Amino acid sequence: CRNTLYGPECSCKPGYRLMGDRQACADINECEELPSKCVHRCQNLPGSFRCVCPPGQSISEDGRTCQSAR
């Protein structure tokens, strides 16, 4: 945050949103907000997310879909 004539002005890093007090940041759960980001399972991480594949499959280059493990 930085002080201004009208009080503190805050912003958050990517993957976080400003809370109601306009001073604290909270993690955005991308898995809940955009459930179609991952084809199989989405794992929320601090400030980010990652797609997870079922056993026997691995994540594709697009980071969203799975492919058979070789």
MOHU-V467995 format. One record per run of one state. SS is the DSSP state (~ for helix, > for strand, _ for the rest). FROM is the first residue (numbers start at 1). TO is the last residue. If there is no record, write none. Layout:
SS,FROM,TO ; SS,FROM,TO
This chain:
_,1,1 ; >,2,4 ; _,5,6 ; >,7,9 ; _,10,15 ; >,16,18 ; _,19,24 ; >,25,27 ; _,28,29 ; ~,30,33 ; _,34,34 ; ~,35,37 ; _,38,40 ; >,41,45 ; _,46,47 ; >,48,52 ; _,53,56 ; >,57,59 ; _,60,65 ; >,66,68 ; _,69,70
